[in-house]
Amino acid sequence: MITPINFPLPLDSYPASSSAGLLEVLLARIQAEPFNLVATVIFLLAITHTFLAGKIQHWAHVVEERHACKLRNRTPRSDTNDDGQPDEVSFQGQALHFLGEIEAVFGLWAIVLAGALVGFKGGDTAINYIAHQVNYTEAMFVVVVMAIAATRPVLTLAERALRGVAALGRGKPVAWWCSILVLAPLLGSFITEPAAMTIAALMLAYQFYELQPSTRLKYATLALLFVNISVGGTLTHFAAPPVLMVAGPWKWGTGFMLTHFGWKAALGIVAATGFTFACFRTELLALKSNAGPRKKSTVVASIPSWVTLAHLVFLGFVVWMAHYPVLFVGAFLFFVAFMQATAHHQTKLDLRAPILVGFFLAGLVVHGGLQGWWIEPVLKSLGEVPVFFGATILTAFNDNAAITFLATLVPGFTDGMKYAVVAGAVTGGGLTVIANAPNPAGQTILKRYFPEGVAPLQLFVWALPPTIIMGLCFMLL
C-alpha cells in the first residue's frame, strides 16, 4: 500500500504575493519545489522530439535502405526468402522508426520523467503520482470510441450521409472534400470529437488522399481538419475535451455553448474551409482528372439496419458514460462479442491505431499534470484579450483540455476571461498534434500518405490561416 504523498504540490499551497511579477512567481515556485523545473525541462525535450520525428523517420528509411543493399550484395544469399527478399531486419532502423513515431514520443519521455521522479523523490512518490494522481480516463475513452467509430457499419452510415451532401456537387472529389471538412467536425458536437475525427480521417483517406494531391494540399487539409475538429465540438457541453473540463465548475450547458460558441464555430468552419478552397481551387477542381480512376470505397453498404443501429447504441452509450471507465470499457467488451457474432457484416477490428493514440494521450497527461505550476500564473496574469492569445499559444504546447482545466483553478476569473480562455484553447487546437486530444487519432489514420512522416513545422504553418480565421470569429462576432 502506497502512502499518499503531497506531490505535486497543490497550486494554492505556493506562497502568494500580489506585488510579485510573473518571473518572480515562477522562480519562487521553482524554489518551493525544484522538481518543477526538472519536469518542465523533460516536457520541453519531449515537445522538441515531436518536431524532430519526421527527420528521425527519414533516418530510419536511410538506414533500412543501406541494410537492404548490404543484404542484396551478400554472398551466398542464404538469408533471403522464396521471393528473394532479405529476411533479416535492421535493428537500428526499427529503433529509429519507433523513436520517430509521434504517438510514442510522450510515452518514451514519460519513462524519463518516471526515472527522474524516482531519483529526486523516491519510488513511492513516482508510483503514487503515475498510478494514482494521473487520470487516464480520456486516453481510455479515445481508444474505445475510435475503435467503435472506425467499424464498417458506422462508416457506411457516415458515408451515406456525406454522400447525400456530396451529391449536390455531383460526387466530385472537391464536393467530398468540402462536405467532410464542414459536416464531420460539426457532427463532433454530438458523437464527440474523437469519434468525429476518426470518421472524418477515414473518409478523407479514400475519398481524397488516395487521389494523390500535392504535398501542400495534403498538409493544408490535415491542418484544416485539426482546426475544424477542435472548434466543431463546441455546439454542446459534452463533446469537446476542453469544454468538458469547465462545463461542470462553471455551469455551462448546451444552451450556453450553442449561443456563445456554437454558431461562431460553425461560421468559422465554413469560412476557414472556404478560404482553403480558394487557395487550392484549381487543384481541387482538377483532382479527379489528374489522379485517374479513384480507388473504390472499401466500405460496402450491404449491412442490415439492426446491425448499424446496434453500433450506434454502443457508440451512444460509450459517449454517455465517457467519465466512467468501468462502464464504457465493459460496454466495449460486449461490443467486441457483438462484432464476433455478426462477423459476416463486419471488417476486422483494428486496435493498433486506437491503442497508439491512447498511449500518446496517456504519456501527455503524465507530463501535463506537472505543468500547472507555470501555466496557472501565466493565465492569471493576463487580461481578457491577452488570455485569449495566451491560451491559444499555450495550447500549441500542451493539450487544450489541460489549459481549460487549470483555468477552473484560477480564482477571480470573470465571465469574459472564462470565455476567452476556452475560445483560445479551442482556436489553437489545430496548431500541433498535441494541442487537441483527437489530433493524434487523425494523424495516425492519415500518416501513411506522408512518406517521411508528418512534419510538425509544416502542420503549424498550414494551420495558422484557419486558426486566425477561427480566432477572428470568436473575438469579433
C-alpha positions in Angstrom: 0.0 0.0 0.0 1.5 3.3 -1.1 1.2 6.1 1.5 -0.4 9.2 -0.1 2.3 11.8 -0.8 1.7 15.5 -1.3 3.1 15.6 -4.8 2.6 17.6 -7.0 2.1 20.5 -4.7 -1.5 22.0 -4.9 -1.4 25.3 -6.7 -2.9 27.1 -3.7 0.0 25.9 -1.5 2.6 28.1 -3.2 3.4 31.4 -1.5 1.3 34.2 -2.9 2.4 37.8 -3.4 0.2 40.4 -5.1 3.1 42.6 -6.0 5.4 39.9 -7.5 5.8 39.8 -11.2 5.3 36.7 -13.3 9.1 35.8 -13.4 9.3 36.2 -9.6 6.3 34.0 -9.1 7.8 31.3 -11.3 11.2 31.5 -9.6 9.5 31.3 -6.2 7.6 28.1 -7.3 10.8 26.5 -8.5 12.4 27.3 -5.2 9.5 25.8 -3.3 9.5 22.7 -5.5 12.8 22.3 -7.5 11.3 19.3 -9.4 9.0 21.7 -11.2 12.0 22.8 -13.4 13.1 19.2 -14.0 9.6 18.1 -15.1 9.2 21.1 -17.4 12.6 20.6 -19.0 11.7 17.0 -19.7 8.4 18.1 -21.1 10.1 20.6 -23.4 12.5 17.9 -24.6 9.5 15.7 -25.5 8.0 18.6 -27.5 11.3 19.1 -29.3 11.3 15.4 -30.0 7.9 15.7 -31.7 9.3 18.3 -34.1 12.2 16.0 -35.0 10.0 13.0 -35.6 9.9 13.5 -39.3 13.7 13.7 -39.6 14.1 10.6 -37.4 11.7 8.7 -39.7 13.9 9.8 -42.7 17.0 8.5 -41.0 15.2 5.2 -40.4 14.4 4.8 -44.1 18.0 5.6 -45.0 19.4 3.0 -42.5 17.0 0.4 -43.8 17.8 1.0 -47.4 21.5 0.7 -46.6 20.9 -2.5 -44.7 18.8 -4.0 -47.5 21.5 -3.1 -50.0 24.2 -4.9 -47.9 21.9 -8.0 -47.8 21.4 -8.0 -51.6 25.2 -7.8 -52.2 26.0 -10.5 -49.6 27.1 -14.0 -50.9 26.0 -16.7 -50.5 22.4 -15.4 -50.4 21.2 -17.8 -47.8 19.4 -15.0 -45.9 16.6 -14.5 -48.4 13.2 -15.9 -48.6 11.4 -17.5 -51.5 10.7 -14.1 -53.1 14.4 -13.2 -53.0 13.8 -10.6 -50.2 16.1 -10.3 -47.2 14.7 -11.9 -44.1 16.9 -10.0 -41.8 15.8 -6.6 -40.4 17.8 -3.7 -39.3 17.5 -3.3 -35.5 18.9 0.2 -35.8 16.3 1.1 -38.5 13.4 -0.4 -36.4 14.6 1.5 -33.4 14.7 4.8 -35.3 11.2 4.1 -36.7 9.9 3.7 -33.1 11.7 6.9 -32.0 10.1 8.7 -35.0 6.6 7.6 -34.1 4.9 10.8 -32.7 2.4 8.6 -30.8 5.3 7.0 -28.9 7.2 10.3 -28.0 5.4 11.3 -24.8 5.3 7.7 -23.6 9.1 7.4 -24.0 9.7 10.6 -22.2 7.3 9.6 -19.5 9.8 6.8 -18.7 12.5 9.5 -18.4 10.2 11.5 -16.2 9.5 8.5 -14.0 13.2 7.8 -13.7 13.7 11.5 -12.6 10.9 11.2 -10.1 12.5 8.1 -8.6 15.8 9.8 -8.4 14.6 13.1 -6.9 11.5 11.9 -4.9 11.8 8.2 -4.4 9.9 5.2 -5.8 6.8 5.7 -3.6 6.2 9.2 -4.9 6.7 8.1 -8.5 4.3 5.2 -8.2 1.7 7.4 -6.3 1.8 10.1 -9.0 1.8 7.8 -12.1 -0.6 5.2 -10.7 -3.0 7.3 -8.6 -2.7 11.0 -9.3 -2.9 10.9 -13.1 -6.3 10.5 -14.7 -6.2 8.2 -17.7 -9.9 8.3 -18.4 -9.7 10.4 -21.5 -7.0 8.2 -23.0 -9.0 5.1 -22.4 -12.2 6.7 -23.8 -10.4 7.7 -27.0 -9.2 4.2 -27.6 -12.8 2.8 -27.2 -14.6 5.5 -29.2 -12.0 5.3 -32.0 -12.4 1.6 -32.3 -16.2 1.7 -32.5 -16.3 4.7 -34.8 -13.9 3.0 -37.3 -16.2 0.0 -37.8 -17.8 -0.8 -41.1 -21.5 -0.1 -40.1 -20.7 3.3 -38.6 -18.5 4.3 -41.6 -21.2 3.1 -44.0 -23.8 5.3 -42.3 -21.4 8.3 -42.3 -20.6 7.7 -46.0 -24.3 7.6 -46.9 -24.9 10.9 -45.1 -22.0 12.6 -46.6 -22.7 11.1 -50.0 -26.0 12.9 -50.0 -24.3 16.2 -49.4 -21.5 15.5 -51.9 -24.2 14.6 -54.5 -25.1 18.3 -54.6 -21.6 18.7 -56.2 -22.2 15.6 -58.4 -20.0 13.5 -56.2 -16.8 15.1 -57.3 -13.7 14.9 -55.1 -14.0 18.6 -54.2 -17.6 18.0 -53.1 -16.4 15.2 -50.8 -13.6 17.3 -49.5 -15.9 20.2 -48.6 -18.7 18.0 -47.1 -16.2 16.0 -44.9 -14.3 19.1 -43.6 -17.5 21.0 -42.8 -20.1 18.4 -41.6 -17.9 15.9 -39.8 -16.4 18.5 -37.4 -20.0 19.7 -36.5 -21.0 16.1 -36.0 -18.4 16.0 -33.3 -20.7 18.0 -31.1 -23.0 15.0 -30.8 -20.8 11.9 -31.2 -17.7 13.6 -29.5 -14.6 15.0 -31.2 -12.6 11.7 -31.1 -15.3 9.8 -33.0 -15.8 12.7 -35.5 -12.0 12.8 -36.1 -11.9 9.1 -36.7 -14.8 9.1 -39.2 -13.5 12.3 -41.0 -9.9 11.0 -41.3 -11.1 7.6 -42.6 -13.4 9.2 -45.1 -10.7 11.7 -46.3 -8.3 8.8 -46.7 -10.2 7.1 -49.5 -12.2 10.0 -50.9 -9.4 12.5 -51.0 -5.8 11.4 -50.1 -6.0 8.3 -52.3 -6.2 10.8 -55.3 -2.6 11.8 -54.7 -3.0 15.5 -54.1 0.1 17.7 -53.8 2.1 17.8 -50.6 1.0 21.4 -49.9 -2.7 20.4 -50.2 -2.1 17.3 -48.0 -0.8 19.5 -45.2 -3.4 22.2 -45.7 -6.2 19.6 -45.5 -4.7 17.9 -42.4 -4.3 21.2 -40.7 -7.8 22.4 -41.6 -9.2 19.1 -40.3 -7.5 19.6 -36.9 -8.6 23.1 -36.6 -12.2 22.4 -37.6 -12.5 19.4 -35.3 -11.1 21.4 -32.4 -13.9 24.0 -32.7 -16.6 21.7 -34.1 -17.4 20.2 -30.7 -18.4 23.4 -29.1 -22.1 23.3 -30.1 -22.7 21.2 -26.9 -21.2 21.0 -23.5 -20.2 17.3 -23.5 -18.3 16.6 -26.8 -15.1 18.6 -26.7 -12.5 17.8 -24.0 -11.6 21.4 -23.2 -15.3 22.2 -22.8 -15.9 19.1 -20.6 -13.3 20.4 -18.2 -15.2 23.6 -17.5 -18.8 22.7 -18.1 -19.4 21.5 -14.5 -17.4 24.0 -12.5 -18.7 26.9 -14.5 -22.2 25.5 -15.0 -22.1 25.8 -18.8 -24.9 23.8 -20.5 -25.6 23.1 -24.2 -27.8 26.2 -24.5 -24.9 28.4 -23.3 -22.4 26.7 -25.6 -24.7 27.0 -28.6 -25.4 30.7 -28.1 -21.9 31.8 -27.1 -19.7 29.4 -29.1 -21.5 27.0 -31.4 -22.8 29.4 -34.1 -19.5 31.2 -34.2 -17.7 27.9 -34.6 -20.0 26.8 -37.4 -19.4 30.1 -39.3 -15.6 29.8 -38.7 -15.6 26.3 -40.1 -17.4 27.4 -43.2 -15.1 30.4 -43.6 -11.8 28.5 -43.0 -12.8 25.8 -45.4 -13.8 28.3 -48.0 -10.5 30.1 -47.6 -8.5 26.9 -48.1 -10.7 26.0 -51.1 -10.0 29.4 -52.6 -6.2 28.9 -52.1 -6.3 25.5 -53.8 -9.3 25.9 -56.1 -7.5 24.9 -59.3 -6.0 21.7 -57.9 -9.2 20.7 -56.0 -11.3 21.0 -59.1 -8.8 19.1 -61.2 -8.1 16.3 -58.7 -10.2 13.6 -60.4 -8.8 14.1 -63.9 -5.2 14.5 -62.6 -5.3 11.4 -60.4 -7.0 9.0 -62.8 -9.6 6.5 -61.6 -10.3 6.6 -58.0 -10.0 3.6 -55.8 -13.3 2.1 -55.0 -14.5 2.7 -51.5 -13.7 -0.1 -49.1 -17.0 0.4 -47.3 -19.8 -1.7 -48.7 -23.3 -0.6 -48.0 -24.8 -4.1 -47.5 -25.4 -4.1 -43.8 -28.7 -4.8 -42.1 -30.2 -1.8 -40.4 -30.4 -3.5 -37.0 -26.6 -4.1 -37.0 -26.0 -0.4 -37.7 -28.5 0.5 -35.0 -26.7 -1.7 -32.5 -23.4 0.0 -33.3 -24.9 3.4 -32.8 -26.4 2.3 -29.4 -23.0 1.1 -28.3 -21.4 4.3 -29.5 -24.0 6.4 -27.8 -23.6 4.5 -24.5 -19.9 4.9 -24.6 -20.3 8.7 -25.2 -22.8 8.9 -22.4 -20.5 7.0 -19.9 -17.4 8.9 -21.0 -16.4 9.7 -17.4 -16.8 6.1 -16.1 -14.1 3.8 -17.5 -15.5 0.7 -15.8 -18.8 1.2 -17.7 -17.5 2.2 -21.2 -14.7 -0.4 -21.1 -17.3 -3.1 -20.1 -19.6 -1.9 -22.9 -16.7 -2.3 -25.3 -16.2 -5.9 -24.3 -19.8 -6.6 -25.1 -19.3 -4.7 -28.4 -16.4 -7.0 -29.3 -18.6 -10.0 -28.6 -21.4 -8.5 -30.8 -18.9 -7.9 -33.6 -17.8 -11.6 -33.4 -21.5 -12.7 -33.6 -22.1 -10.5 -36.7 -18.7 -11.1 -38.2 -20.1 -11.5 -41.7 -21.3 -7.9 -41.6 -18.1 -6.5 -40.1 -14.5 -5.9 -41.1 -11.6 -6.9 -38.8 -11.4 -4.8 -35.6 -8.1 -2.9 -35.9 -6.9 -1.8 -32.5 -3.4 -0.7 -33.5 -4.3 2.9 -34.2 -6.6 3.4 -31.2 -4.0 1.9 -28.8 -1.2 4.1 -30.2 -3.3 7.2 -29.8 -4.3 6.1 -26.3 -0.6 5.6 -25.5 0.2 9.1 -26.8 -2.5 10.7 -24.6 -1.6 8.7 -21.6 2.0 10.0 -21.9 0.8 13.5 -22.4 -1.3 13.6 -19.3 1.6 12.2 -17.2 3.6 15.2 -18.3 0.8 17.7 -18.3 -0.1 17.0 -14.7 3.2 18.6 -13.7 2.9 21.8 -15.8 0.3 23.6 -13.8 2.9 25.4 -11.7 3.7 27.7 -14.6 0.5 27.6 -16.7 -1.7 28.8 -13.9 0.2 32.0 -13.1 0.7 32.8 -16.8 -3.1 32.7 -17.3 -3.8 34.6 -14.1 -1.5 37.4 -15.1 -3.4 38.2 -18.3 -6.4 40.3 -19.2 -9.3 39.1 -21.4 -7.7 39.7 -24.8 -4.2 38.6 -23.7 -5.7 35.5 -22.0 -7.3 34.5 -25.4 -3.9 34.8 -27.2 -2.1 33.2 -24.2 -4.5 30.2 -24.2 -4.1 29.8 -28.0 -0.3 29.8 -27.8 -0.1 27.6 -24.7 -2.5 25.1 -26.4 0.1 24.5 -29.1 2.5 23.1 -26.4 0.0 21.3 -24.1 -3.3 19.6 -24.5 -6.1 22.3 -24.6 -8.1 20.3 -22.1 -5.3 20.8 -19.6 -5.3 24.6 -20.3 -9.1 24.9 -19.5 -8.9 22.6 -16.5 -6.2 24.8 -15.0 -8.3 27.8 -15.7 -11.0 26.4 -13.4 -8.5 26.5 -10.6 -7.7 30.2 -11.0 -9.7 32.3 -8.5 -11.3 35.5 -9.7 -11.8 34.6 -13.3 -14.5 36.9 -14.8 -17.1 35.7 -17.3 -15.2 37.4 -20.0 -11.9 35.7 -19.1 -13.7 32.3 -18.9 -15.0 32.8 -22.4 -11.6 34.0 -23.6 -9.6 31.0 -22.2 -12.0 28.4 -23.7 -12.2 30.3 -27.0 -8.4 30.5 -27.2 -8.0 26.8 -26.2 -10.3 25.5 -29.0 -9.0 28.0 -31.5 -5.4 26.8 -31.1 -6.3 23.1 -31.1 -5.1 22.5 -34.6 -1.6 24.1 -34.4 0.2 20.9 -33.3 -0.6 17.3 -32.9 -0.5 17.6 -29.1 -2.9 20.6 -29.0 -6.1 18.7 -29.0 -6.8 15.1 -27.8 -8.3 13.8 -31.1 -5.4 15.1 -33.3 -3.2 12.0 -32.8 -6.1 9.8 -34.0 -6.4 11.8 -37.3 -2.6 11.8 -37.8 -2.3 8.0 -37.1 -5.0 7.3 -39.7 -3.6 9.6 -42.4 0.2 9.4 -41.8 0.6 6.7 -44.5 0.1 9.5 -47.0 3.1 11.4 -45.7 6.1 9.0 -46.5 8.6 11.0 -44.4 6.1 11.4 -41.6 4.0 14.5 -40.7 6.4 17.4 -40.2 5.2 19.4 -37.1 6.5 22.7 -38.5 4.7 22.3 -41.8 1.5 21.4 -39.9 1.9 24.5 -37.8 2.4 26.8 -40.8 -0.6 25.5 -42.7 -2.8 25.6 -39.5 -2.1 29.3 -39.0 -4.6 30.7 -41.6 -7.6 28.7 -40.4 -6.6 29.3 -36.8 -6.6 33.1 -37.4 -10.0 32.9 -39.1 -11.4 31.0 -36.1 -9.9 33.5 -33.7 -11.5 36.4 -35.5 -14.9 34.7 -35.4 -14.7 34.1 -31.6 -13.3 37.5 -30.7 -15.2 39.8 -33.1 -18.6 38.2 -33.5 
